């Protein structure tokens, strides 16, 4: 075979191989595309896609995650201070009166001296009568009174003489029981002495 024909066939084979390589490079987007496929700016079609898909391009184009915005924590509300309400001051007190028969006339209630029922007492403030109380079968009486100062006086009975003050002044504080004691001694009837008997 003449050498010129061999050269022509070899050139045809190389041209075909070169064209095939250029097509493969264009399809896969990798370097090796033919210069004829380059655009006017010198960029080979598909080269940009390959660069964008490469690990280097991915690292460059990755957007860093946005920093988390700190959430403001509202200040805790202060604990309420417990309020202690003082107990109301009592507005009433109690007065108890005892009436006894003062057998030994010493003005002191002794264990053997009996209490006397049915005796009346007046309770006053200044010139105003507040109330009247009478001793019960136990010889005493108790009742509430508003806080204040009072005068307590017994109503005398015939045949008896007081051995303690017949009128006593006392202050009644709130929420307190106050005791007053009144003693009386019963008079003994005197049998008149008939005197000497006349004789004939």
C-alpha positions in Angstrom: 0.0 0.0 0.0 1.4 3.4 -0.8 2.6 5.4 2.1 0.4 8.4 1.4 -2.7 6.3 1.7 -1.5 5.0 5.1 -0.9 8.5 6.2 -4.4 9.6 5.2 -6.0 6.7 7.0 -4.0 7.4 10.2 -5.0 11.1 10.0 -8.7 10.1 9.6 -8.4 7.8 12.6 -6.8 10.5 14.8 -9.4 13.0 13.7 -12.2 10.7 14.5 -10.7 10.0 17.9 -10.2 13.7 18.6 -13.9 14.4 17.7 -15.1 11.6 19.9 -13.0 12.9 22.8 -14.5 16.4 22.4 -18.0 15.1 22.4 -17.4 13.1 25.6 -15.9 16.1 27.3 -18.9 18.2 26.4 -21.3 15.6 27.7 -19.5 15.0 31.0 -18.6 18.7 31.6 -14.9 18.0 32.2 -11.8 19.5 30.6 -11.0 18.0 27.2 -13.7 19.6 25.1 -12.7 20.8 21.7 -11.6 24.4 21.2 -14.4 24.7 18.6 -17.0 24.2 21.3 -15.7 27.1 23.4 -17.9 30.2 23.4 -16.7 33.6 22.4 -15.5 34.4 25.9 -13.3 31.3 26.0 -15.6 29.4 28.3 -16.0 25.8 27.5 -19.7 24.7 27.7 -20.1 22.4 30.6 -17.0 23.6 32.4 -18.9 25.9 34.6 -21.2 23.1 35.7 -18.3 20.9 36.5 -16.8 23.7 38.6 -20.0 24.3 40.5 -20.4 20.6 41.3 -16.8 20.1 42.4 -16.0 19.8 46.2 -14.0 23.0 46.1 -16.9 24.9 44.6 -19.4 23.4 47.1 -17.1 24.5 50.0 -16.9 28.0 48.6 -20.6 28.4 47.9 -21.8 26.9 51.3 -23.6 29.5 53.4 -22.6 29.4 57.1 -25.6 28.7 59.4 -27.1 31.8 60.9 -26.2 32.4 64.6 -29.0 31.6 67.0 -30.6 34.6 68.4 -30.4 34.5 72.2 -33.9 34.4 73.8 -34.3 36.9 76.6 -35.2 35.3 79.9 -37.7 37.4 81.7 -36.7 38.2 85.3 -38.4 36.0 87.9 -41.1 37.8 89.8 -40.2 38.3 93.5 -42.0 36.1 96.0 -44.7 38.0 97.8 -44.0 38.7 101.4 -46.6 37.1 103.7 -48.8 39.6 105.5 -49.7 38.8 109.0 -53.0 40.4 110.2 -52.9 40.9 114.0 -55.9 39.5 115.9 -58.4 42.1 116.7 -58.4 43.4 120.3 -61.3 42.1 122.3 -63.9 44.8 122.9 -65.6 43.0 125.8 -64.6 41.7 129.2 -66.6 39.8 131.9 -67.5 40.7 135.4 -68.4 38.1 138.1 -69.9 39.1 141.4 -69.9 36.8 144.5 -72.1 37.5 147.6 -71.3 35.6 150.8 -72.3 35.5 154.4 -69.3 36.8 156.4 -69.7 34.7 159.6 -66.5 35.9 161.2 -66.9 39.4 159.9 -63.4 39.7 158.6 -64.3 40.8 155.1 -62.8 37.6 153.5 -64.6 34.8 151.9 -63.6 31.6 153.7 -64.2 28.1 152.6 -66.9 27.5 155.3 -68.8 30.7 154.6 -71.9 30.2 152.4 -72.7 32.2 149.3 -76.0 34.2 149.2 -78.5 34.0 146.3 -81.0 36.7 145.5 -78.9 39.8 146.2 -79.2 42.7 143.7 -76.4 44.9 142.3 -76.3 48.0 140.2 -73.6 48.5 137.6 -73.0 52.1 136.6 -70.6 54.3 134.6 -70.5 57.8 136.0 -74.1 58.8 136.7 -75.5 56.4 134.1 -77.0 53.0 135.2 -75.7 50.4 132.8 -77.6 47.3 134.2 -78.8 45.5 137.3 -77.7 41.9 138.2 -79.0 39.5 140.8 -77.0 36.6 142.3 -78.3 33.1 141.3 -78.7 30.0 143.4 -75.0 29.6 143.4 -74.5 33.0 145.1 -72.8 34.5 142.1 -73.5 36.1 138.7 -71.4 36.7 135.6 -72.1 38.9 132.6 -70.1 40.6 129.7 -69.4 44.3 129.7 -67.6 46.5 127.2 -64.1 47.6 128.1 -64.3 50.4 130.6 -64.5 51.4 134.3 -67.6 50.6 136.2 -69.0 51.2 139.7 -70.7 48.1 141.3 -73.0 48.7 144.3 -75.0 46.2 146.3 -78.6 46.8 147.2 -78.7 46.5 151.0 -81.2 44.2 152.7 -82.7 44.6 156.1 -81.0 42.6 158.9 -77.6 42.6 157.2 -74.6 44.8 157.5 -71.7 44.9 154.9 -68.3 43.7 155.9 -66.7 44.8 152.6 -67.2 48.1 150.8 -70.9 48.2 149.6 -69.8 50.1 146.4 -66.6 49.1 144.5 -65.1 50.5 141.3 -63.4 48.2 138.8 -61.8 48.4 135.3 -62.9 45.7 132.9 -60.2 45.0 130.2 -61.0 43.2 127.0 -61.0 39.4 127.0 -60.6 39.2 130.8 -62.8 38.0 133.6 -62.8 40.2 136.7 -64.2 39.0 140.1 -65.7 41.1 142.8 -66.6 39.8 146.3 -69.2 41.4 148.6 -69.6 40.1 152.2 -72.4 40.8 154.7 -73.0 39.8 158.2 -76.5 38.9 159.4 -77.5 40.6 162.6 -78.8 38.4 165.4 -82.1 39.4 167.0 -81.6 40.7 170.5 -84.2 39.3 173.0 -85.2 42.1 175.3 -84.3 41.6 178.9 -87.6 41.7 180.9 -85.7 42.9 183.9 -86.5 42.0 187.6 -89.9 40.7 188.3 -91.9 42.6 190.8 -92.8 40.6 193.9 -95.6 41.1 196.2 
